[in-house]
Amino acid sequence: MTPVLSYYVSGMPGKPGLPISPMLRGVSAIILAGGQSRRMQGRDKGLVKLRGRPLIEHVIERMKPQVDEIVLSANRNLDHYRAYGYPVYPDSQYKDCGPLSGILNCARHTKFDMLIIVGCDQPNLPPDLVSRLTAEIMENTPAAIPFDGNTLQNLNVLMKSDLIDSIETALRQKDFSIHRWLANTPHAEVDFSHQAGHFINLNSDTDVEQYDI
């Protein structure tokens, strides 16, 4: 049985508090497919085909063995995404506010105490992405970000689920940059320089045509 983390509302002295929002130990993957895809002329990027299959299928295939749960962030073609058998959550409160909005909206519905964020345009993510990032999470280090030898892959952050409160704070303050949010969040940087090619993003039709897994 998966262990449960119990969170408590403070009780009276000598009396236990009341459990609220219990979280299971494990990792939920949030796959972001809700962007506007301007470099693909506004087409739904997650459904653009790579070698005869939508990009989202490649990402799900990569992440499924690594996590305990998958949820999708999407704002159109919802029935198509739901057909994959995973929950789909469109942006609600903060619309068109970038990836932080999709992360927050999905995280409100996840079951596990850790979240890994990936994009629908990343078909070749490392098979040990989650395990290596999870190993760096500590009490005072609530997030871990892969470093590909050149760039911090902020959109592949793994984090404790209770960080969503600080994401909502940023959105309320109209600060929609995930890069600034992470800069203000304690995190570990994990060296994936030997796997740099796994973090490729297919942002345009040319990228898709030229890419060879």
N, C-alpha and C positions, 0 to 999 in steps of 0.2 A: 504494500500500500504506500502511496506517495505521502511523505510527511506533510503535515499542515502547519503553517506558521500562524499563530493566533495573535491578533492585535487587540489591545484592550483599552476601553475607556476607564480612566481612573475611578476607583471606587472610594468608599469611606475608609478611614483608617482601620486596618484589620480585616477588611472585606475585599474580596477580589473584584476587579472591574468586570465589565461586560465585554465579551468578544465582539468585534466588528470586522467586517470585510476580511474573513480568513483567506490567506493566500497559500497555494500549494508550492512546495519547493520544486523548481523546474524552470524551464525557459520557454517563453512565448515568442514566436517570430512575428513581427509586423512587416508585411510586404507592402511597400508604398507603390500604388499604381494610380494615384489620384491627381497627378500633375497635368499641366496643360500641353506638354509635348510640343512646344513651339518649334523646335528644330526638326520635328516630323510633321510639320504643317498642321499641327493640332490633332493628328490622329491619336487614338488610344494606344499609347506605347506598349502597354502590357500585352496587347493583342496582335501587335506586329509580329509577323512570322520570321523565325530563324530556322532554317533547314526544315521547313514544313510544319513547324510547331510554334504556337504563340510564345513570346518571350516569358510570360508568366509561368508557363509550364516548366521551362528550364530552371527557373528560380525555385519553384516549389520542389522540384526533383532534388535540387542541391540542399535545400534546407530541411526537408522532411526527416532525414535520418539524424539530424543534429538537434532537434527541438522536441518539446512535448506538445506544442500547440502552434497552429498557424492561423493568423487572421489577416484579412486583406483590407487595405485602404483604397477605395475606388469611388469615383464620382460620376461614372457613366457606365453603360453596358453592365449594370449590376447583375442582371440575370445570367449573363455569360460568365461572370466571375463566380457567382454562387454555384454554377454548375460544377465547379471543381470540388465542391463539398466542404468548403471552409466558410466561416462567417465573413461577411463583407460589410464594412461600415463606411458610408460616405461622410464627408465633412458635414458637421451640423452647426455648432455654435460659431466656430471660426472658419469661415469659408474663404478659399483662395488666399490663404495665409502661409502657404508653403508647407514643408514637411512636418514642422512642429505641430501643426493643426491635425494632420493625419495620425501622427504618433499619439497625441493626446486622446483623440476620439477613439482610436482602437484600444489604447491602454486601459481605458475605463471598462472595457469588456473582457480583458484577459484574465486568466485563472492563476497564472504563475508569478513567482516573486522576482523573476528576471525577464528582461525584454531584450531581444536582438532586433535591430532595424536593418532592413535590406531594401534595395530598390528593385523594381520589376524589370530593369534593364541590365541586370547583372547575372548573366547566365552561367558563370563559371566560378562562383565563390569557392573559397578553400573548403575542403571537406572537414578540416579541423578548426574552422573559424570559431565556432561557439565554445568548444572545449578549451582552446587556448585563451580566449578572452575571459571566460568564466574563472579560470585559474588565477587571474589577476585582481578579481574583485575582493575587497577586504572591507572591514568596518568603516574605515575612513577613506576608502577609494570606491565610490559607488558606481563608477563607470569605467569602461575600458574601450580604447579605440585602436584599430589596427593602423600601423604605419607601414606603407609599402616601399619604404626606402627613399621616397621623394615627398609624399603627401600623407597627411593624416586623413584617413577615410572616415570622416565624421558621420556620414550617412550609413555607416556600418557599426555604430556604437552599440555596445552591450551595456545595459544599465539595470540597476535596481528599480523595481517598479514604483517605489515611493518617490522617485524623482519627478513623477508626472506633476506633482504639486508645483514644483519650480517651473515646469514648462507652462502650466496654466498661468502662473504669475507673469512670465515673459509675454505671453499672448495678450493678457489683459493690459499690459503696458505697451502694447503694439510693437513689441520687439520680436520680429518674426524670424530672426536669423538663428539657425541651429548652430552656426559657427560661434556666435557670441555667447549663446547659451552654454555650449560646451566649454568655452574659455573660462566661464565663471563656475564651472562644475568640477570638483576634484575628480581626476581621472588618471588612469594608467595608459601609457602608450606602448603598444605591443608590436614587436618587430616582425613584420611579415615580408621583409624585403626580398627573401628568397622565393616568395610566391606573388610577386608584384602583378604578374599578368592575370591573376585570378580576380583582380578588382576592376577589370575593364568595364566601362559603362558604354552601352550602345545607344547613343543619343540622337543619331541621324540615320537616314536610309543608307547613306554611304558606309557608316560604321557597321550596319547589319550586313551589307553586301560583302564587305571586306573581311569580316570576322571569321576566323576559323578555329573552332574549339579543338 
